Structure formats: structure tokens, C-alpha cells
């Protein structure tokens, strides 16, 4: 048989737009999934880099004549050659007390603009609108992007105050940007409002981590408890017998914003750490991206008696976990270009402080050794989060940041759901312990509190066990409970028909039931559910059939 032809709904992540994931069948759009996530997020894009939300906070970022820009003693002439060879540059002739500025305010920001001398040489400054964080640049007739970074930038100012006095300067400017972070990223054009690009609120995440085919990433709500996740040169991070070389290498997001932990010459540990609060009985996960430099081993630790403070060791040459202390689960995942994400998860035995502690090691057995000045490892993107596994990276720039859960569900589509018999199939990558509904057919939307009352659904509880249940008017018709699935790819099919139920996992029959009825069902929900948690998963494919397939067909469909 052709499973594609016989299925009533086929969702293979490929097409999407804001708040929508397209199904490839049916073609009339009735099977498309409405997607929601009320916050920004990150994903691994098709180029293999982590994609974050980036925002140019300026308005009219290349229309310097607009009233959004305050100007003094500057003559502007548009239509000049720009850095891309077009005619979007603006000639700016400064004389006397002269400047151009705009004042969006944000903590921890970088201002940037492309500029060159009209002829010969010129000098120009860029900084914030209060005269702080100012950098002067000597210009030639070649384009350069000039930048200024500050921890409390009050806007962007371009002026000609050079060497203690105002000077006449003649330059071409283009493509101004003001953004959160300590580097200038690719230019984002704006007009009447700030513009954000990347996985913004409501945009589905098709994730390409270690794959050329995308997977729909669906995650629970999580908060990153580490501040300054990328800027370990910040004072929020304590350095022990080490120094930081900021923006020393290309990071997993493709920009030059990875920091290097560099040893001093002491015979001691060489690391960095930042504290966060934990509550007894709650599971926590710490994580960070690391890359070998002179050192090919590193360690990660909670560093506290409130969570097992032992050290997990990692080999950054082979991409393996060398060892992990008792009560701590550690992982290492390749992110390409020599970068690995390392994680450690454990449950707090006390309430108080724990830490993200990370540093290079000489071997995979001890954190104490004779350092060589300048030797170390590259780092990026540290996190601490409440949960028994690591979710996708959440950038922070001074405060904790929360990513809201992902939910994908159809509208009311009773014609696509077998009302007396059928099969629900999902092909997914289990990335961590699941907790909440994975796949639910219900007579109401899966996010409603009564969605389980008339439904067939599959979910995994916090210990990872797989549960499949059916209810009519909240009366259980059947229930399967299976042992936990391993981390990795799985295919699961649930067949339902009056007095004829079965579940197949990875080609193997895992349970049957010959007693029970089938409820009326209108909605399909992938992830989500009425409860606050949502499982972490990456969905490769989801199918619905309006007839119960044979057991042989179910085995074939679910074989990896």
C-alpha cells in the first residue's frame, strides 16, 4: 500500500509561515496546523548555524533625512553609492557642533553604521547619544563598518568631535543599526518601526540540527537562569586563575562572538562560574557550547552541595563524555565546526545557590594542573534551566529570559479523523524526558482543560514512560503503559477501533486491548496540552488514517 495515498493527513515539516505549519495532504489547507509560541526562540537553521532573533531598534535606519534622526549642522545628500554598489548612501557634511543621532535605549547594545570618506581621508565618531561609549575612527575612501558597544547605550550618535574639538568632515554613511548584544550583526533595514528577524513570536521552528531535513521543534516553557549567556568577560562571571579573550572566534551562531577561557600559569583550576538559585527537589540542567583550542578536554559542574557538585568531563577531540558524577546525567552533542554542546542534569537536594562552572582541563580526570598562559578552550551560550534535560539555547543579556511553549494543532477537522476506526502515527526525535501530551485526537482543542475527556492520546510522564489512553466522557476505554523510550528517533503508531486497539513502537507490537469504544474526535494536536509543561521533541512526520491498518502494516509503518 501507499501510506501517503491512504493517509487522510500528512504533516512533513517544510512549508510554514507565522502561526502556521502546512500539511502536504490534504491540499485544501484543512489539515494545516495552527502554531503558537508567545515569545522569541532559537533554532538551528539550514546553514547549520544557531539562528537567534535579531532586532534593529532604529526607525528609518537608512533615511537619515527623516525626522526620526535628530541633526545639527549636518548637510545631507541622498542618492550616493552604498556599500553594496547601489545608490542608498547619504553624503553627510559636518561643520561646527555637528551630529546625527537617534535614541532607542537598551542595555547591552551595539551601534553600527557603514561610512567612508568622500575623498581622501576623514575622521568620525560613533557612540551613544549621551556621549558615552564613544569610539573614533580614521576613514579612507573604502567602506568600513564602525561600531560602538556599551552596557547601557542610550542610542546611536554619529558626530565629528575629534581630538577634543568639533571638526569639519565630509563622509558617506549608510545602513545604521542599533541592536542588543556586543557585536554588530547583519544589517536589518527599517522604516517606520523596528524590525526583528529570526524565530520571532509565533513563528514555527524548522530545526536542522545535524540533519539536511528539517524537523518541527516543539518545546516546553523554559527560563534561562544565567545572565549574560554569551559575554563571559562580564562581571557576572567570576574568573578563577583565568582571563577572557572576548569575541575571539566564530561561534555556533556564525558570528565572531565566542569567548575564550585562557589559563594563567598557576598550578590550580582554571575556570569561570556564575550562580543561580535552586529549590530542593527540582531538577536542573546546565549547559554551554565549547570548542577545543590548546586544550581538548573540559569540565562542567554545578559546583554546589545543593546539587551534586562533582565534575563531568568531556573530550572535545572525540566528542564524548569521559565521566559524569553520581546522580548527574551528562551529554555532548555536535553543533558542527568543532563545536559541542555539553550538558549536565541533576536534582537539587537543598534550596539555595548552584553554579554553572566550566573550564579547560589538561586531561579528563582532574581540574587542577599547571596552566600555560593563553591556553584554553572556546565557549559560547551558557544556560541553567529548571528541567531534567536541556532545551534549545535561550540568549540572555543581563536578565533571565523565558521562552514560552510551542503548540501546533489543527482546526476542527472531523472529516480527516476516523470516527469509528483509524491510526495516528508520529515519527519524532526524542531529545529529552517527555512530560505531557505528544499526540492527541480530541473533541476539543488539545490546549483546553477538558481536552482529554473524549480523546485518544499518547504522552510520556516525567520518568520517560510512554502512556497511551482513550477516554469517552472521561471514562477510560483503554490504557497502555510502556517503559521509557531512549533518546533518539522513534516511530509510534496507535491503531483504534471498537474492541481492537494496538500500539506499535519502532516496528514492535507493544500493547493490545480488545475492549473499549471510540469517542467522537474533531481536533489533532501535536505537542501542547492543557497542562503547563510540553515535551521536547523534533517532529519528522505525522500521519492520520481513517481506517485501522493491519498489524503487519503497523509494523512496517513504524520500522526505523
N, C-alpha and C positions, 0 to 999 in steps of 0.2 A: 504494500500500500504506500501511497504518498502521504506522509504525515502532514506536509504543508497543505496539500489539496483537501485533506479530510478535516483539518482543524477549522474551527469557526473563528478563532482569533489567534494571530501570530504577532508577538512583540519581539522584534530583534533590534536592540538599540542601534539606531543610525540617524534617523531624522528627528529633530527636536526644535523647539523654539521656546520662548518664555512661557512657562506654565503648561507646556505640552510635550508629551513623548508620543511620536507617531507609531502606530502599529502598521505593519506591512500588509496585514489582512484583518478585516475587510478593507476594501479600498475606498469606501464611502466615508471614512472617518469616524464611524460609530464606535470602533474599538480603540480609538486613541485614548491615551491616559492623561488625565489632568494631573499636573505635577505642582507641588508646593514645597517651599522652604523659605521661611520668613527671615533669611539672613544671607550674607555672602558666604562663600566657601572656597575650597581649592580642589583641584583635580590634577591628574597627570594628562597633559594634552597629547595630541597625536605626534608632536615633535619630541616627545619623551621628557619634556620639562614640566615641573610643577607650575601650574597656572594659578595665579592669585588674582583677586580683584584689585585693579589699579584705577585711580581716580585723578584726573586733572581738576583741581579745585578752582581754577581760574575760569572766568567767563570771558568770551571773546579773546581767546588765547593767542590769536594771530591778527586781531583787528585792533591795533594799538591806538587808532584814532577814536575808538568807541569811548563813550563816557564812563564805561566800567574802569578805564585806566585814568588815574589822576596824573596830570602832566604839568610841568613847569619849565618854561624856557627851552622847549624842545620843538623843533620843526620836523614834522613827519611827512614823508612822501612814499605812498604805497606803490606797488607795481614793480618792485625791484626783483632781481634774480634771487631765488631762495636756495637753501642747501640741496634741494632735490632737482635743481635746474629749471624749476617753474618760475612764476613771477609773483610769488606770495611773500617776498621780502619787503621790508619797510625801511627806508632811509631815515635815520634819526640824527639830527644835527643838534648837539648840546651846546649851550652857551650860557655863561653865568651860573647862577644857582639852578641847576637843571636836573630833572629826574622824570622817570616814569614809574608809577607803582600801582599795585592793586593789593588789597589787604584781606584775602581769606586767611583765617587764623587757625592753626592746628599745631598740636605738639609734635615734635619729632618729624620735621619736614625738610624736603629738599626743593629749592627753587632752581630753575634752569632756563636758559634761553640760548638760541644759536645766534652768533654775532661774528662779524668781520669788519675790518677797516674798509672804508670806501676806497681809499687809495693810500699806499704807503703803510704807515703804522698808526695805531690808536691805542688808547687806554680806557678801560671801562670797569665799573664795579657792579657787582651783583650782591644783594643781601636782603635783609628784611626791611619792612617799611619804618622800623624804629631805629635803623642804623646799627643793628646788631648782626652778628654772624656774617660780616661783610668780607668779600674776597675781591681783590683787584686783579685784573688780567691785562697783560700786554697783547695786543692784537696785531695780526698781519692781514693781508687781503684774502687769506684762506679761512674758510669757515671753521669755527670751533664752538663746542657747546660749553658754556661756562656755567658753573654751579655754585651754590652756597647751601650748606646744611646747618641746621640748628635744632636744639632740643625744645625750643618754644618759638618757632618762627611766627612773626606777625604779618606775613605777607611777602611779596616779592617787590624789590626795588632795583631799578637799573639806573645808574647815575654816572656822573663824570667827576666825582670828588676824588682827586688823585693827588697823593703826596701832600695832603694837608690843605689843599685849596681846590676850588672849582676851576675846571679847565674846559676849553672848547674841544669837542670831539665830534668826529663825523664817521658814523658806522651804519651798517645794515643789520637789522635784527629780524628774527623770525622764530616762531614756534615756541612760545613761552609755556612753562609748565610749573605747577606747584603741587606737590604730592607728599603723602605720608611715607616716611622711610628715609634712609640715609644715603640713597643713591638716586640718580636720575634714570628713569626707565624710558621705554619707547614713547615717543610723543603721542598724545591724545588730543585731537582737535576739539575745541568747544566753541559754542556761540553764546546763547543767552543763559545757559546753565552749565554747571559742572557735569562732566561725563565720566562714567565708570565703564570699564571693560573687564571681561573675565566672567567667572561663575557668580554673577550678581544674584540678589534675592530673586527666587522664583525660577531660576534657570536650571534645567536638569544638568547633571554632570555625567557626561560620557567619558569614562576614565580609561586610559590606555597604559596603565602600569604594566610593564613587561609583556605587552601584547600589541599586535598590529590591528586587532579588532576591539572596538570599544565595548565597555560594559557599563550598564546603568548603575551608578554608585548611589546607594541608599544607606543613610547612616542615622544613628540616634542623635539627640541633642547632647552636645558636649561643650564644656568650657575649658579653655586653656588657662591654667593657673599660673603659668610662668609669664612674667612681664619681660619685654624686650627679648623676644624669642630668637631674633637674629643678631642682635647687637651685643655680643658678649664682652665688648670693650666697655659697655655701660656700667656705671657704678652699682647697678642692681645685681651684677655678678661679682662675687668675691673670687680673686685670683690667688692661688697658693703656689708659690715658687714657680710662677709662670707669668708671661706677658702676652698681650694680644696684638696680633697684626690684623687690623681691620680691613675688610674688603680686599682680601689677599688672593682670592681665586674665584673662578666661576662656580656658582652654587647649583643645586638641583633645579633652581628656577631659571637658569640660563643667564643670569646677570652676575656681575663681579661684586658679590656681596657676601661671600663666605669668609668667615674669620678663622685665623689660625691660632691655636693654643701653642705657645712656644715655651719650652723649658728654660729654666735658669740652670746654673751649674751645681746646685745643691744636691746632696745625696738624700733625697726625700721624695715625696709625692709631688706631682706637677699637674694641677687640675683647676677647674673652675666650679663654682656651685651657686645656686640660688634657692632660697627656701620657699615653701608653700605650706598651707595648713591642711591637716588631715583629721578625719574623725574616726574614732575606733570602730572597727567592724566594716568599714567601707573599703572597697578595692580601688587601687590607684595604679595608673600606668605612667611611667616617664619614658621619654623618647627623644631622639635627636638624630640628625644626619651627620655622618662622619666620613672622612676620606683619608687614606694613608698619605703621609708626606714622608718625612725622615723616619717616623715611627709607623709600624704596620700592625701594632696592637693598641687597643684602648680599653677603657673600662667605663661602666655606668653603674651608679649606685644611688639608693635612697638616702644613704648616709645618716640614718636616724634609728634609734631604738623603737620609735613609733611604727616604723615599717622596717623589715629586715634590712639592716644597713650593710650587709655584705656586698662584695663587688662581683658584678657579672663581667666576664672578659670576652673580647671579640677579636677575631683575626681579620684584619681589613685587607689582607692579601688573598685569602681563600674565601672570604665572605661567610665565615662560620662562627657560631657561638662556641667559645672554648670551654666556658663553665659558667654556671649560674648558682647562686647560693640557695640553700634550702628555703622553701616557701616562696621563691621568686621564679617566675616564668619569663624567659628572655628569648627574643627573636632578632634576626638580622635579615633584611630584605634589600636586594639590589635596586638602586634607582638609576643605574647607568653611569657611564663616565667615571667609574671608580667610587661612586658614592653609595653608601649603605645607610638605611635607617635602622638604628638599633633601639630596642625597647626592653623594658623590664616592668613586670606587673606583680603586685603583691597586695595583701590586705593589711590595713593598719591595725595594730594591736593596742594602740593608745591614741589619745587625742592630743594634738599639739603640732609640732613642726616636722616636716620631712624636707628633703632636698633633691634637686637634680644635680648630681655630681658626675662630672665627666672629665677625662684626661687621657693623655697618651701613656703607654707603658712600654717598657723595654721587652717584656715577654708577656705571655698570657697567664702569669701566675702571681705576680706581685706588682703593687703600685709604687713601691719605693725603689729608686735606682739613682745612679749618678747621672744627672742631666748634662746635656750638651747644649750650650746656649744657641737658641734659634731653632732647635729641632722640635718636632711636634706633629700634630695632625690638623686637618682642616675640619671645621664644624659649621653647622647651619641649623636653624629651625628646631630649637628645643621646645618640648611641651611637657606639662604634667596635667593629667586629667583624671577625674573620678570615673573609674570603669576598669574592667578586667582585661582590656585589650586597647591597643592604640587605634584611634581613628585618623582620618586624613588631617593633614597639617593645618593648624589654625595660627596664622601670624598674629603677634601682639607687639604693640609699640608703646608700652608704658602702663597698660592696664590689662586685666583679664578680658578675654573676648569669648563670646558664646556663639556657637553655630547651632541653629535650630534644626530639628529633624527633617528628613526628606520623606515625602509621601507621594505615591503615584497610584491613581485609581481611575477606573472608567466612570462614565455616567451610567444611568440606568440602561442596561443592555440585556434584558431577559431573552431576546431572540438569539443572542450569542452564547447563552449558558444553557446547557442541557438541564431541563427542569425535572425530568424523571430519571435520567442517567447521564453520565459524562465522565470526563477526565480533566483534571487540572495538572499541568506539567510545568516545572521550573528547572532551569539549568542555571546554576549560580556558583560563585566562588565564595566559600565561607572564609572570611578574613579574621574572624574572632568569635568569641562566645556570643551566641544569639539570645535575644530575650525579647519576645513579643511576636506578633503575627508575621509570618513570612509571605503567606499567600492566603487570601480569604475570598470566598464567594459568599455573599450575604444578601439578605433582602433590603438592607440599608447600607449606606456608605460605610466603609470599613473604619472610618475615623469616629463614628458615632458610638456613644457609650453602650447602646443596645445592639451593636453590630453582630455580636456572637449569638444572639437569641435564635436566629434562623440562618444557619450557615454551615459550610464545610470549610475547615481551615487547617493550616499547618503552622506550627510555631516551635521555637526552641526556648526552653526555660534557661535560667541563668547558669545551670550546671552543664548546659550544652545538649541535654537530652531532647530528642525530637518527639513532638506530640502532634497527633492528627486526631481531630474530633469533628463530630457532626451534631447539630442541635436543631430541634424543632420546638418553637415556643419555649426555649431554654431547657428543654428536656433532652438529655443526651441520647443520641441514637447509636453512636459507636465511638470508641476511643482506642487509639494505638499509642503506646509509649515505647520509644526506641532509644538505644544508647546513643551517646553523643557522636556527631559526625566529626571527622577530622578537619583541620584547617586545610582548605584547598577546594578544588572543583567537585561539584556533586550534581547529579540529575535525579529529581524526585518526581514521581507521578502518583496521584491519588485517583483511583477509579471508584465511582459511586453509582449505585443502582439499588433499588429496593432489595434488601436482604442479600446484597452482593457487593461488598466493599473490599478494596485491596490497596496496599501501598507498596511501591517498588522504589528502591534506592540503589542507584548505580548498577542496575541490571539484576538486582536480587530482590525476591519477594521478602518483605519484612513484616507483613501482617495481613490477616484477612478477618472479615466479620460477616456472618450470614444472617444477621438480624438487625433491622433498622430501616427507617424510611428516609426519603429525600425531601428537604424543605424547598419552598419556592425561593429563588435567588435572582437578584437583579444586578448586583454590582460585583466587579472584580477589584480587589485592592492588592497591590504589590508593595510590601512594607507598610508601615503605618499601623494603625490600630488605635483603639480608644485610649490605651494606656500611654503614659509619657515616654517610656523607652521605645526604641526601634532598633532592630537588629542592624548590624553592619554586614553588608553583603554587596557583591557586584553581580548584577543580573546579566547573564549572557542571552537568555531567551526565555519567553513564557508563552505557553500554548493552552488553548481550551479546545475540547472536543465535546460535541453534543451527544455522542454515543459512548458507551463503555467499551473500551478496547479490550481485546482478549488478553489473557495473562502473557501469552507469548509476545504479543505486540508491545505490552507494557515493558517487558524485559528488554526487548530490542530498543525501544524508545529511550530507555534510561541507561543503557550501557555506555560507559565512558569510552 
